Amino acid sequence: MTGLNFIGAGLIVIGAALGIGRIGGQAMDAIARQPEASGKIQTAMLIAAALIEGIGFAALFAA
């Protein structure tokens, strides 16, 4: 791998981590506001995190 591939892979990982962190934080805020909807919020959070991970893996393979 060249140096640019390492930079690209690093940016991909950082982007995925920021996306998942943002999803988790927003989900916790939503659960704090509406605790009765925690099941639906957690399900949506896990689906969104899985999609971000999938896109991150695809981008890593491309890099």
Biopython code that builds the backbone (N, CA, C, O; Angstrom):
import numpy as np
from Bio.PDB.StructureBuilder import StructureBuilder

atoms = [
    (1, "MET", "N", (0.848, -1.188, 0.000)),
    (1, "MET", "CA", (0.000, 0.000, 0.000)),
    (1, "MET", "C", (0.887, 1.242, 0.000)),
    (1, "MET", "O", (1.960, 1.275, 0.602)),
    (2, "THR", "N", (0.410, 2.225, -0.675)),
    (2, "THR", "CA", (1.146, 3.482, -0.687)),
    (2, "THR", "C", (0.711, 4.349, 0.489)),
    (2, "THR", "O", (-0.238, 4.027, 1.204)),
    (3, "GLY", "N", (1.409, 5.429, 0.666)),
    (3, "GLY", "CA", (1.081, 6.348, 1.758)),
    (3, "GLY", "C", (-0.303, 6.943, 1.620)),
    (3, "GLY", "O", (-0.985, 7.174, 2.618)),
    (4, "LEU", "N", (-0.729, 7.195, 0.375)),
    (4, "LEU", "CA", (-2.065, 7.768, 0.176)),
    (4, "LEU", "C", (-3.157, 6.787, 0.554)),
    (4, "LEU", "O", (-4.219, 7.192, 1.027)),
    (5, "ASN", "N", (-2.907, 5.489, 0.350)),
    (5, "ASN", "CA", (-3.903, 4.494, 0.749)),
    (5, "ASN", "C", (-4.074, 4.488, 2.262)),
    (5, "ASN", "O", (-5.189, 4.354, 2.764)),
    (6, "PHE", "N", (-2.965, 4.635, 2.990)),
    (6, "PHE", "CA", (-3.057, 4.682, 4.445)),
    (6, "PHE", "C", (-3.824, 5.918, 4.910)),
    (6, "PHE", "O", (-4.615, 5.846, 5.850)),
    (7, "ILE", "N", (-3.592, 7.029, 4.263)),
    (7, "ILE", "CA", (-4.316, 8.262, 4.611)),
    (7, "ILE", "C", (-5.803, 8.087, 4.316)),
    (7, "ILE", "O", (-6.648, 8.469, 5.125)),
    (8, "GLY", "N", (-6.120, 7.513, 3.162)),
    (8, "GLY", "CA", (-7.522, 7.282, 2.807)),
    (8, "GLY", "C", (-8.192, 6.347, 3.784)),
    (8, "GLY", "O", (-9.321, 6.599, 4.206)),
    (9, "ALA", "N", (-7.514, 5.263, 4.154)),
    (9, "ALA", "CA", (-8.084, 4.312, 5.116)),
    (9, "ALA", "C", (-8.297, 4.986, 6.471)),
    (9, "ALA", "O", (-9.305, 4.748, 7.136)),
    (10, "GLY", "N", (-7.350, 5.822, 6.875)),
    (10, "GLY", "CA", (-7.493, 6.533, 8.149)),
    (10, "GLY", "C", (-8.680, 7.481, 8.139)),
    (10, "GLY", "O", (-9.429, 7.563, 9.113)),
    (11, "LEU", "N", (-8.847, 8.194, 7.038)),
    (11, "LEU", "CA", (-9.993, 9.106, 6.940)),
    (11, "LEU", "C", (-11.320, 8.354, 6.958)),
    (11, "LEU", "O", (-12.300, 8.818, 7.542)),
    (12, "ILE", "N", (-11.342, 7.195, 6.316)),
    (12, "ILE", "CA", (-12.559, 6.381, 6.316)),
    (12, "ILE", "C", (-12.908, 5.942, 7.730)),
    (12, "ILE", "O", (-14.060, 6.042, 8.152)),
    (13, "VAL", "N", (-11.921, 5.461, 8.452)),
    (13, "VAL", "CA", (-12.167, 4.995, 9.825)),
    (13, "VAL", "C", (-12.596, 6.146, 10.716)),
    (13, "VAL", "O", (-13.503, 5.984, 11.533)),
    (14, "ILE", "N", (-11.972, 7.295, 10.580)),
    (14, "ILE", "CA", (-12.345, 8.456, 11.387)),
    (14, "ILE", "C", (-13.774, 8.887, 11.065)),
    (14, "ILE", "O", (-14.549, 9.193, 11.971)),
    (15, "GLY", "N", (-14.123, 8.911, 9.783)),
    (15, "GLY", "CA", (-15.477, 9.294, 9.397)),
    (15, "GLY", "C", (-16.525, 8.345, 9.936)),
    (15, "GLY", "O", (-17.567, 8.780, 10.427)),
    (16, "ALA", "N", (-16.256, 7.046, 9.848)),
    (16, "ALA", "CA", (-17.210, 6.063, 10.376)),
    (16, "ALA", "C", (-17.342, 6.199, 11.895)),
    (16, "ALA", "O", (-18.445, 6.116, 12.435)),
    (17, "ALA", "N", (-16.226, 6.405, 12.574)),
    (17, "ALA", "CA", (-16.271, 6.543, 14.035)),
    (17, "ALA", "C", (-17.049, 7.788, 14.445)),
    (17, "ALA", "O", (-17.829, 7.750, 15.396)),
    (18, "LEU", "N", (-16.840, 8.885, 13.733)),
    (18, "LEU", "CA", (-17.593, 10.103, 14.049)),
    (18, "LEU", "C", (-19.088, 9.910, 13.796)),
    (18, "LEU", "O", (-19.919, 10.375, 14.575)),
    (19, "GLY", "N", (-19.420, 9.230, 12.714)),
    (19, "GLY", "CA", (-20.828, 8.987, 12.407)),
    (19, "GLY", "C", (-21.502, 8.133, 13.461)),
    (19, "GLY", "O", (-22.607, 8.449, 13.900)),
    (20, "ILE", "N", (-20.855, 7.060, 13.871)),
    (20, "ILE", "CA", (-21.437, 6.184, 14.878)),
    (20, "ILE", "C", (-21.501, 6.888, 16.227)),
    (20, "ILE", "O", (-22.472, 6.725, 16.966)),
    (21, "GLY", "N", (-20.480, 7.667, 16.554)),
    (21, "GLY", "CA", (-20.510, 8.425, 17.805)),
    (21, "GLY", "C", (-21.644, 9.428, 17.838)),
    (21, "GLY", "O", (-22.301, 9.603, 18.865)),
    (22, "ARG", "N", (-21.872, 10.087, 16.713)),
    (22, "ARG", "CA", (-22.977, 11.051, 16.633)),
    (22, "ARG", "C", (-24.330, 10.348, 16.775)),
    (22, "ARG", "O", (-25.223, 10.843, 17.463)),
    (23, "ILE", "N", (-24.474, 9.207, 16.129)),
    (23, "ILE", "CA", (-25.719, 8.447, 16.242)),
    (23, "ILE", "C", (-25.965, 8.052, 17.698)),
    (23, "ILE", "O", (-27.073, 8.203, 18.212)),
    (24, "GLY", "N", (-24.918, 7.542, 18.360)),
    (24, "GLY", "CA", (-25.066, 7.126, 19.758)),
    (24, "GLY", "C", (-25.436, 8.282, 20.667)),
    (24, "GLY", "O", (-26.297, 8.145, 21.537)),
    (25, "GLY", "N", (-24.791, 9.415, 20.470)),
    (25, "GLY", "CA", (-25.091, 10.589, 21.299)),
    (25, "GLY", "C", (-26.505, 11.101, 21.099)),
    (25, "GLY", "O", (-27.205, 11.415, 22.061)),
    (26, "GLN", "N", (-26.920, 11.183, 19.841)),
    (26, "GLN", "CA", (-28.273, 11.650, 19.551)),
    (26, "GLN", "C", (-29.317, 10.663, 20.071)),
    (26, "GLN", "O", (-30.382, 11.069, 20.536)),
    (27, "ALA", "N", (-29.011, 9.370, 19.993)),
    (27, "ALA", "CA", (-29.948, 8.363, 20.512)),
    (27, "ALA", "C", (-30.089, 8.500, 22.029)),
    (27, "ALA", "O", (-31.193, 8.386, 22.563)),
    (28, "MET", "N", (-28.983, 8.743, 22.718)),
    (28, "MET", "CA", (-29.066, 8.911, 24.172)),
    (28, "MET", "C", (-29.875, 10.159, 24.533)),
    (28, "MET", "O", (-30.640, 10.142, 25.497)),
    (29, "ASP", "N", (-29.712, 11.232, 23.771)),
    (29, "ASP", "CA", (-30.513, 12.433, 23.992)),
    (29, "ASP", "C", (-31.999, 12.134, 23.786)),
    (29, "ASP", "O", (-32.844, 12.557, 24.575)),
    (30, "ALA", "N", (-32.300, 11.401, 22.720)),
    (30, "ALA", "CA", (-33.693, 11.076, 22.430)),
    (30, "ALA", "C", (-34.292, 10.176, 23.509)),
    (30, "ALA", "O", (-35.448, 10.357, 23.891)),
    (31, "ILE", "N", (-33.525, 9.216, 23.998)),
    (31, "ILE", "CA", (-34.019, 8.329, 25.053)),
    (31, "ILE", "C", (-34.226, 9.107, 26.345)),
    (31, "ILE", "O", (-35.170, 8.836, 27.088)),
    (32, "ALA", "N", (-33.348, 10.076, 26.621)),
    (32, "ALA", "CA", (-33.506, 10.888, 27.821)),
    (32, "ALA", "C", (-34.782, 11.720, 27.747)),
    (32, "ALA", "O", (-35.432, 11.952, 28.767)),
    (33, "ARG", "N", (-35.144, 12.170, 26.545)),
    (33, "ARG", "CA", (-36.353, 12.975, 26.389)),
    (33, "ARG", "C", (-37.615, 12.124, 26.404)),
    (33, "ARG", "O", (-38.635, 12.528, 26.962)),
    (34, "GLN", "N", (-37.542, 10.928, 25.780)),
    (34, "GLN", "CA", (-38.706, 10.050, 25.695)),
    (34, "GLN", "C", (-38.311, 8.627, 26.075)),
    (34, "GLN", "O", (-38.089, 7.796, 25.194)),
    (35, "PRO", "N", (-38.220, 8.336, 27.351)),
    (35, "PRO", "CA", (-37.786, 6.998, 27.770)),
    (35, "PRO", "C", (-38.725, 5.886, 27.304)),
    (35, "PRO", "O", (-38.289, 4.747, 27.136)),
    (36, "GLU", "N", (-39.981, 6.192, 27.098)),
    (36, "GLU", "CA", (-40.927, 5.156, 26.674)),
    (36, "GLU", "C", (-40.672, 4.687, 25.246)),
    (36, "GLU", "O", (-41.153, 3.622, 24.860)),
    (37, "ALA", "N", (-39.945, 5.439, 24.469)),
    (37, "ALA", "CA", (-39.650, 5.077, 23.084)),
    (37, "ALA", "C", (-38.240, 4.507, 22.930)),
    (37, "ALA", "O", (-37.703, 4.483, 21.822)),
    (38, "SER", "N", (-37.643, 4.053, 24.015)),
    (38, "SER", "CA", (-36.245, 3.621, 23.954)),
    (38, "SER", "C", (-36.040, 2.415, 23.048)),
    (38, "SER", "O", (-35.010, 2.317, 22.382)),
    (39, "GLY", "N", (-36.993, 1.502, 23.010)),
    (39, "GLY", "CA", (-36.846, 0.329, 22.152)),
    (39, "GLY", "C", (-36.773, 0.693, 20.680)),
    (39, "GLY", "O", (-35.921, 0.182, 19.952)),
    (40, "LYS", "N", (-37.660, 1.573, 20.240)),
    (40, "LYS", "CA", (-37.659, 1.990, 18.836)),
    (40, "LYS", "C", (-36.409, 2.799, 18.507)),
    (40, "LYS", "O", (-35.842, 2.665, 17.423)),
    (41, "ILE", "N", (-35.986, 3.632, 19.440)),
    (41, "ILE", "CA", (-34.796, 4.461, 19.205)),
    (41, "ILE", "C", (-33.554, 3.582, 19.107)),
    (41, "ILE", "O", (-32.710, 3.795, 18.236)),
    (42, "GLN", "N", (-33.437, 2.595, 19.997)),
    (42, "GLN", "CA", (-32.273, 1.711, 19.956)),
    (42, "GLN", "C", (-32.235, 0.898, 18.671)),
    (42, "GLN", "O", (-31.168, 0.699, 18.089)),
    (43, "THR", "N", (-33.397, 0.428, 18.226)),
    (43, "THR", "CA", (-33.443, -0.336, 16.979)),
    (43, "THR", "C", (-32.995, 0.518, 15.802)),
    (43, "THR", "O", (-32.194, 0.074, 14.978)),
    (44, "ALA", "N", (-33.506, 1.736, 15.720)),
    (44, "ALA", "CA", (-33.117, 2.632, 14.631)),
    (44, "ALA", "C", (-31.632, 2.968, 14.716)),
    (44, "ALA", "O", (-30.959, 3.074, 13.691)),
    (45, "MET", "N", (-31.116, 3.138, 15.934)),
    (45, "MET", "CA", (-29.703, 3.452, 16.118)),
    (45, "MET", "C", (-28.833, 2.298, 15.632)),
    (45, "MET", "O", (-27.839, 2.532, 14.944)),
    (46, "LEU", "N", (-29.175, 1.076, 15.967)),
    (46, "LEU", "CA", (-28.382, -0.075, 15.552)),
    (46, "LEU", "C", (-28.402, -0.264, 14.036)),
    (46, "LEU", "O", (-27.381, -0.606, 13.439)),
    (47, "ILE", "N", (-29.556, -0.044, 13.416)),
    (47, "ILE", "CA", (-29.648, -0.162, 11.958)),
    (47, "ILE", "C", (-28.772, 0.900, 11.296)),
    (47, "ILE", "O", (-28.032, 0.599, 10.359)),
    (48, "ALA", "N", (-28.852, 2.121, 11.774)),
    (48, "ALA", "CA", (-28.039, 3.197, 11.191)),
    (48, "ALA", "C", (-26.548, 2.928, 11.396)),
    (48, "ALA", "O", (-25.748, 3.160, 10.489)),
    (49, "ALA", "N", (-26.170, 2.441, 12.576)),
    (49, "ALA", "CA", (-24.756, 2.138, 12.833)),
    (49, "ALA", "C", (-24.274, 1.008, 11.929)),
    (49, "ALA", "O", (-23.144, 1.047, 11.443)),
    (50, "ALA", "N", (-25.111, 0.010, 11.700)),
    (50, "ALA", "CA", (-24.727, -1.085, 10.811)),
    (50, "ALA", "C", (-24.544, -0.592, 9.375)),
    (50, "ALA", "O", (-23.628, -1.031, 8.681)),
    (51, "LEU", "N", (-25.405, 0.312, 8.932)),
    (51, "LEU", "CA", (-25.255, 0.867, 7.586)),
    (51, "LEU", "C", (-23.963, 1.662, 7.453)),
    (51, "LEU", "O", (-23.281, 1.574, 6.432)),
    (52, "ILE", "N", (-23.627, 2.435, 8.474)),
    (52, "ILE", "CA", (-22.379, 3.202, 8.444)),
    (52, "ILE", "C", (-21.184, 2.255, 8.414)),
    (52, "ILE", "O", (-20.227, 2.489, 7.676)),
    (53, "GLU", "N", (-21.231, 1.185, 9.213)),
    (53, "GLU", "CA", (-20.143, 0.210, 9.211)),
    (53, "GLU", "C", (-20.002, -0.432, 7.845)),
    (53, "GLU", "O", (-18.886, -0.618, 7.360)),
    (54, "GLY", "N", (-21.123, -0.775, 7.215)),
    (54, "GLY", "CA", (-21.081, -1.386, 5.895)),
    (54, "GLY", "C", (-20.451, -0.478, 4.859)),
    (54, "GLY", "O", (-19.642, -0.916, 4.042)),
    (55, "ILE", "N", (-20.825, 0.778, 4.897)),
    (55, "ILE", "CA", (-20.242, 1.752, 3.963)),
    (55, "ILE", "C", (-18.750, 1.928, 4.263)),
    (55, "ILE", "O", (-17.941, 2.058, 3.344)),
    (56, "GLY", "N", (-18.393, 1.931, 5.533)),
    (56, "GLY", "CA", (-16.986, 2.054, 5.912)),
    (56, "GLY", "C", (-16.165, 0.878, 5.413)),
    (56, "GLY", "O", (-15.064, 1.069, 4.896)),
    (57, "PHE", "N", (-16.683, -0.342, 5.560)),
    (57, "PHE", "CA", (-15.955, -1.523, 5.067)),
    (57, "PHE", "C", (-15.823, -1.482, 3.550)),
    (57, "PHE", "O", (-14.759, -1.794, 3.015)),
    (58, "ALA", "N", (-16.883, -1.104, 2.856)),
    (58, "ALA", "CA", (-16.820, -1.019, 1.398)),
    (58, "ALA", "C", (-15.782, 0.014, 0.966)),
    (58, "ALA", "O", (-15.037, -0.214, 0.013)),
    (59, "ALA", "N", (-15.733, 1.140, 1.658)),
    (59, "ALA", "CA", (-14.759, 2.177, 1.322)),
    (59, "ALA", "C", (-13.330, 1.709, 1.636)),
    (59, "ALA", "O", (-12.396, 2.044, 0.908)),
    (60, "LEU", "N", (-13.162, 0.946, 2.705)),
    (60, "LEU", "CA", (-11.823, 0.428, 3.019)),
    (60, "LEU", "C", (-11.357, -0.535, 1.938)),
    (60, "LEU", "O", (-10.187, -0.513, 1.557)),
    (61, "PHE", "N", (-12.248, -1.373, 1.443)),
    (61, "PHE", "CA", (-11.864, -2.293, 0.374)),
    (61, "PHE", "C", (-11.517, -1.516, -0.895)),
    (61, "PHE", "O", (-10.613, -1.903, -1.635)),
    (62, "ALA", "N", (-12.223, -0.438, -1.141)),
    (62, "ALA", "CA", (-11.945, 0.369, -2.321)),
    (62, "ALA", "C", (-10.604, 1.097, -2.197)),
    (62, "ALA", "O", (-9.900, 1.297, -3.186)),
    (63, "ALA", "N", (-10.266, 1.486, -0.972)),
    (63, "ALA", "CA", (-8.989, 2.179, -0.759)),
    (63, "ALA", "C", (-7.851, 1.187, -0.804)),
    (63, "ALA", "O", (-6.692, 1.569, -0.647)),
]
sb = StructureBuilder()
sb.init_structure("model")
sb.init_model(0)
sb.init_chain("A")
sb.init_seg("    ")
for serial, (resi, resn, name, xyz) in enumerate(atoms, 1):
    if name == "N":
        sb.init_residue(resn, " ", resi, " ")
    sb.init_atom(name, np.array(xyz, "f"), 0.0, 1.0, " ", f" {name:<3s}", serial, name[0])
structure = sb.get_structure()
